[in-house]
Amino acid sequence: MARSCIVSCLLAGVLVPASAQQGIYTCVDAKGRRLTADRPIIDCIDREQKELTSTGTVKRSVGPSLTAQERVVEEEKARKAQEELARIADEKRRDRALLIRYPNRTVHDQERVAALQQVDEVIKAAAKRLGELAEQRKPVELEMEFFKKDATNYPARLKRQIDENDHSVSVQKHFIADQEGEKQRINVRFDEELVKLKQLWAGSTAAAVAASGPPKKQP
């Protein structure tokens, strides 16, 4: 069925009239016969054919024509090849951007320090807030000392203040923990970048040396 479909397609569109064809088609069919015609040869649809010029030189190779399933496979291969080329091009763009941003180790180290310092400033502010909350809690706890013997007599106002203080302390502690995690993520990112950058710096140096040519001999 696939062969008859291909043949029909060739007859309908691929095989144009002889008057519109230029050159000669030749092939060896499945029986070992060398065939020649002024148009693509149906008996060689499953194998390569050569189109010759009027002088007998090979102008191009044609086929073999693909079945529908074979065409799907080839299209998938082509799609994956295009995706790989796009991935490689994107990686090269990222590498160039990385080299522009970090031309050497010193610049990269300085930016790591700056990024960590920003997080440390945020942690410092949260720690300061914890200290303020601790100070705010002291008078409340001191007032609650009067009700130690019977906790059921705690005034609602004091209990609410203690609960609010506990909640605020919990929020700040969680925030500080998140920022410590952010410092770890920053270090991981810079460590991974450094591995890549060492390769790029080495390649850039080698390219510069190659471009400068061999050292000149002293007269």
Summary of the structure (lengths in Angstrom):
residues: 219
radius of gyration: 38.7
end to end distance: 80.2
largest distance: 116.3
contacts: 507
relative contact order: 0.07
helix: 71%
strand: 8%
